[in-house]
Amino acid sequence: MTRTPLEEGILDEIRPKEDETRHILDVAKRLVSRIEESGQASPMLVGSIARGTWIHGDRDLDIFLLFDPDLPREDLEEKGLGLARKIALAEGANFREKYAEHPYINASINGLSVDLVPCYRVESASCIKSAVDRTPFHTQYIRERIQPFVDEVLLLKQFAKAGGIYGSDQMTEGFAGYLCELLILQYQGFRPLLEAATQWRPGVLIDIEDHRTRTFPEPLVVIDPVDPGRNVSASVSLTRMCEFIELARGYLAQPSRSFFFPPKKLVLSIEEAASLLSSRGTHLYAITLPTPPYIEDIVVPQLRKSLDALRAMLDRHSFFVNRADCEMHEDKSMLLFELLIDDLPAVRRHAGPPVWNRVNAAKFVEKYLSADESGFFSGPFIEEGIFVVEIRRPYTRAIDLLRSDQVLQVALGKHVKQSLEISRPVNRGIECYQEEFAPFISEFLQKSSPTVWIERSEKKKS
Amino acid sequence: MTRTPLEEGILDEIRPKEDETRHILDVAKRLVSRIEESGQASPMLVGSIARGTWIHGDRDLDIFLLFDPDLPREDLEEKGLGLARKIALAEGANFREKYAEHPYINASINGLSVDLVPCYRVESASCIKSAVDRTPFHTQYIRERIQPFVDEVLLLKQFAKAGGIYGSDQMTEGFAGYLCELLILQYQGFRPLLEAATQWRPGVLIDIEDHRTRTFPEPLVVIDPVDPGRNVSASVSLTRMCEFIELARGYLAQPSRSFFFPPKKLVLSIEEAASLLSSRGTHLYAITLPTPPYIEDIVVPQLRKSLDALRAMLDRHSFFVNRADCEMHEDKSMLLFELLIDDLPAVRRHAGPPVWNRVNAAKFVEKYLSADESGFFSGPFIEEGIFVVEIRRPYTRAIDLLRSDQVLQVALGKHVKQSLEISRPVNRGIECYQEEFAPFISEFLQKSSPTVWIERSEKKKS
């Protein structure tokens, strides 16, 4: 592995410090002992700390509690949570129950965020009963191979974090830690991976164990070495994949520290945002709603679905949307729309049947002959063989549509819909700027790809 | 032929009066004698007067001067026009030269508008040297057959005139007199024709002599009995055909005098037009130009072509057009556009290459990295694998686009372009209302099919 002085310098900054390592491993060892002592489950340290691929400052410790696979599922949840809770209590820790595919305990212990996750101790990854059962196999697979590449993994993780593409959560739709490790194994290093990525296009297939059993629709496919039927990078969106391609090209062309420690994104003041918005000339609308009381990975896809449905509704009413985005915060979430048009004439074309469809044509004409003339404008008249009438547009102002019950009629996420039924204030223009959403709105108004952001900042420095 | 009392009453109004007939035939006879006396050509009375199918009040007399087919074309034009001119002079008439496929004389004689048209006396319609040579054969064909149906033809012509679909000129795109006669021959009467028309759809084929030699793309095809390779109704647009279908249905369902003598179209006052426009909420724009100094059948298609091209230009710039129409007057012509949008934000999306097209992607990004930031807004950023940048819209106001030279860059008709280069004032809103175009604008704002217009008026009466 050849590394540049820049990369060596980055590594010096991101490698965990000795006392940090000692502290984390001490806590881990203590918790592992507590589990062993319980006699109920066997402990396993998993995640980046188990693999030695964590970055200075990371505070996430993942410990799995492996139970006998014959235990019924309900018992696993009850016993598993019971044991995890007991351990957290013994540590005198603050903790809470969380839920992924099944429940686990997240506890705050000696400054670390510790996940205590009950799972089944299965024979092989092909016998798993739930997704978490797979994790121990991942850890084992990586531990057996990653030793020579640990520094390379650290560089990649830091690079991906800096580019905003690290994490397989629903909000990021990016690269998980495990995926980073597999990519490094495949290409045998950070730079070889970047070189390869510059040539990627949708349809990349990586299958380290050459054991794939099916095809996958996602743009990036990395077959799980411990499960031939799973794509590890299923969570990576086309946009995140392309951003990685572009980051790789940008870094290789002009390596700089900013690709690992990016310039801070400036949050616009309300005055700056107002001025930017006014120069764009667009019409900004925000619907704010109480965040549904579920985890991010449940709420974010619902917010996205609702955003898409409302965007389609606006477009259908000819309030053309330039861009839209959503943001989930602890208490409130925001659906943000930037419209090109927010005000339309009362007239709207409405096409009817062709003239030669005699029955429908007669019905159509009769309807408008007997209608109150205030309900429509011109017509019916014939255009290219079709009857056309000019009727009154149901909503001439986007704000009226967004404040109407139409919002609840589109395909919203279930919990988002419940929230919107409770409260859905609509703001327009600079009133969309609420202090807690200022970073979100700032980024929305100044949107650029990560590489463009980095390179533009570099340019300004020089 | 069974006719209703309504139809008999209409016939009483539209049949030529005895003294009218005498006067017209006297003039015709005198002109025919003059041509015979010249010894240069043989005269032939053609058109509706020759066939006895003219309507009370018609003042058009068509007399053809048939020359030997061995005469060279230039000599025909010279000798033919010379003779026609001599006859007009002998009548002491005002006259002027006109031009269809070749030149003729239009003279004002005893209150009649007389066309004196030189043509070749060919053996059969298949040997014609120009379109006018066909006319004598039409006259002969109809004269030999129309006698029993003259009243039916009169009803149809009056019905078509009232519906605004009579005339094969480029502006009307409707039914010529000869076509009306053929339709009556085919269906053996006015009512049988209407009955049939209620069932028409595009693709109707009528071939009285059953001698068609090719297929035709037009929606209505009526093969010329004297020329198997010609569609007599080539000029009938789909819209006019459909309006005829609808008029037929409307009349048969509820016959009324209005189908022959329609209620007068009301011309809006400027105040009424302003109020109507304001309730529509749309944005009206008119370009007025000097009418090119050519006949209607040359200018009108050019106006239409220019209208379509400018409409496409407006749509391309996102100034969406609801409707557009044009009108040709003697000195001035108008291109009229009704926009749904006439004001847009400065921001405009501009999609670039896909990220995996490495060379073009790099060029695209570099262009906007090195560009002056005042020239664009956000980006480049990546959306669904494509680079996107938000640039400055070239025209944010429709009026600026319509007043720019862009208007001259689109596919205009040649002579219309020359006129627009001389002068093209653009009006907006109610300023489009110019006294001489008031009927045109009134009809534009109150557009409806002829049948709807007639039935709505009937409804208001009762």
HADDOCK unambig.tbl for C-alpha pairs under 7 A between the chains (distance, minus, plus):
assign (segid A and resid 200 and name CA) (segid B and resid 356 and name CA) 6.64 0.50 0.50
assign (segid A and resid 201 and name CA) (segid B and resid 356 and name CA) 5.25 0.50 0.50
assign (segid A and resid 238 and name CA) (segid B and resid 384 and name CA) 5.93 0.50 0.50
assign (segid A and resid 238 and name CA) (segid B and resid 385 and name CA) 6.00 0.50 0.50
assign (segid A and resid 239 and name CA) (segid B and resid 382 and name CA) 6.08 0.50 0.50
assign (segid A and resid 239 and name CA) (segid B and resid 383 and name CA) 5.98 0.50 0.50
assign (segid A and resid 239 and name CA) (segid B and resid 384 and name CA) 5.54 0.50 0.50
assign (segid A and resid 239 and name CA) (segid B and resid 385 and name CA) 5.65 0.50 0.50
assign (segid A and resid 242 and name CA) (segid B and resid 355 and name CA) 6.24 0.50 0.50
assign (segid A and resid 242 and name CA) (segid B and resid 385 and name CA) 6.01 0.50 0.50
assign (segid A and resid 280 and name CA) (segid B and resid 345 and name CA) 6.28 0.50 0.50
assign (segid A and resid 280 and name CA) (segid B and resid 346 and name CA) 5.32 0.50 0.50
assign (segid A and resid 280 and name CA) (segid B and resid 347 and name CA) 5.28 0.50 0.50
assign (segid A and resid 281 and name CA) (segid B and resid 345 and name CA) 4.25 0.50 0.50
assign (segid A and resid 281 and name CA) (segid B and resid 346 and name CA) 5.44 0.50 0.50
assign (segid A and resid 281 and name CA) (segid B and resid 347 and name CA) 6.82 0.50 0.50
assign (segid A and resid 282 and name CA) (segid B and resid 345 and name CA) 5.15 0.50 0.50
assign (segid A and resid 340 and name CA) (segid B and resid 344 and name CA) 6.67 0.50 0.50
assign (segid A and resid 340 and name CA) (segid B and resid 345 and name CA) 6.15 0.50 0.50
assign (segid A and resid 344 and name CA) (segid B and resid 340 and name CA) 6.67 0.50 0.50
assign (segid A and resid 345 and name CA) (segid B and resid 280 and name CA) 6.26 0.50 0.50
assign (segid A and resid 345 and name CA) (segid B and resid 281 and name CA) 4.23 0.50 0.50
assign (segid A and resid 345 and name CA) (segid B and resid 282 and name CA) 5.16 0.50 0.50
assign (segid A and resid 345 and name CA) (segid B and resid 340 and name CA) 6.14 0.50 0.50
assign (segid A and resid 346 and name CA) (segid B and resid 280 and name CA) 5.33 0.50 0.50
assign (segid A and resid 346 and name CA) (segid B and resid 281 and name CA) 5.45 0.50 0.50
assign (segid A and resid 347 and name CA) (segid B and resid 280 and name CA) 5.29 0.50 0.50
assign (segid A and resid 347 and name CA) (segid B and resid 281 and name CA) 6.82 0.50 0.50
assign (segid A and resid 355 and name CA) (segid B and resid 242 and name CA) 6.24 0.50 0.50
assign (segid A and resid 356 and name CA) (segid B and resid 200 and name CA) 6.68 0.50 0.50
assign (segid A and resid 356 and name CA) (segid B and resid 201 and name CA) 5.26 0.50 0.50
assign (segid A and resid 369 and name CA) (segid B and resid 456 and name CA) 6.59 0.50 0.50
assign (segid A and resid 378 and name CA) (segid B and resid 446 and name CA) 5.31 0.50 0.50
assign (segid A and resid 378 and name CA) (segid B and resid 447 and name CA) 5.39 0.50 0.50
assign (segid A and resid 378 and name CA) (segid B and resid 448 and name CA) 6.21 0.50 0.50
assign (segid A and resid 379 and name CA) (segid B and resid 447 and name CA) 5.73 0.50 0.50
assign (segid A and resid 379 and name CA) (segid B and resid 448 and name CA) 4.22 0.50 0.50
assign (segid A and resid 379 and name CA) (segid B and resid 449 and name CA) 6.82 0.50 0.50
assign (segid A and resid 380 and name CA) (segid B and resid 448 and name CA) 5.37 0.50 0.50
assign (segid A and resid 380 and name CA) (segid B and resid 449 and name CA) 6.31 0.50 0.50
assign (segid A and resid 380 and name CA) (segid B and resid 452 and name CA) 6.91 0.50 0.50
assign (segid A and resid 381 and name CA) (segid B and resid 447 and name CA) 6.71 0.50 0.50
assign (segid A and resid 381 and name CA) (segid B and resid 448 and name CA) 4.41 0.50 0.50
assign (segid A and resid 381 and name CA) (segid B and resid 449 and name CA) 4.29 0.50 0.50
assign (segid A and resid 382 and name CA) (segid B and resid 239 and name CA) 6.10 0.50 0.50
assign (segid A and resid 382 and name CA) (segid B and resid 449 and name CA) 6.17 0.50 0.50
assign (segid A and resid 383 and name CA) (segid B and resid 239 and name CA) 6.02 0.50 0.50
assign (segid A and resid 384 and name CA) (segid B and resid 238 and name CA) 5.98 0.50 0.50
assign (segid A and resid 384 and name CA) (segid B and resid 239 and name CA) 5.56 0.50 0.50
assign (segid A and resid 385 and name CA) (segid B and resid 238 and name CA) 6.02 0.50 0.50
assign (segid A and resid 385 and name CA) (segid B and resid 239 and name CA) 5.63 0.50 0.50
assign (segid A and resid 385 and name CA) (segid B and resid 242 and name CA) 6.02 0.50 0.50
assign (segid A and resid 446 and name CA) (segid B and resid 378 and name CA) 5.31 0.50 0.50
assign (segid A and resid 447 and name CA) (segid B and resid 378 and name CA) 5.40 0.50 0.50
assign (segid A and resid 447 and name CA) (segid B and resid 379 and name CA) 5.76 0.50 0.50
assign (segid A and resid 447 and name CA) (segid B and resid 381 and name CA) 6.74 0.50 0.50
assign (segid A and resid 448 and name CA) (segid B and resid 378 and name CA) 6.21 0.50 0.50
assign (segid A and resid 448 and name CA) (segid B and resid 379 and name CA) 4.23 0.50 0.50
assign (segid A and resid 448 and name CA) (segid B and resid 380 and name CA) 5.39 0.50 0.50
assign (segid A and resid 448 and name CA) (segid B and resid 381 and name CA) 4.44 0.50 0.50
assign (segid A and resid 449 and name CA) (segid B and resid 379 and name CA) 6.81 0.50 0.50
assign (segid A and resid 449 and name CA) (segid B and resid 380 and name CA) 6.30 0.50 0.50
assign (segid A and resid 449 and name CA) (segid B and resid 381 and name CA) 4.28 0.50 0.50
assign (segid A and resid 449 and name CA) (segid B and resid 382 and name CA) 6.16 0.50 0.50
assign (segid A and resid 452 and name CA) (segid B and resid 380 and name CA) 6.90 0.50 0.50
assign (segid A and resid 456 and name CA) (segid B and resid 369 and name CA) 6.59 0.50 0.50
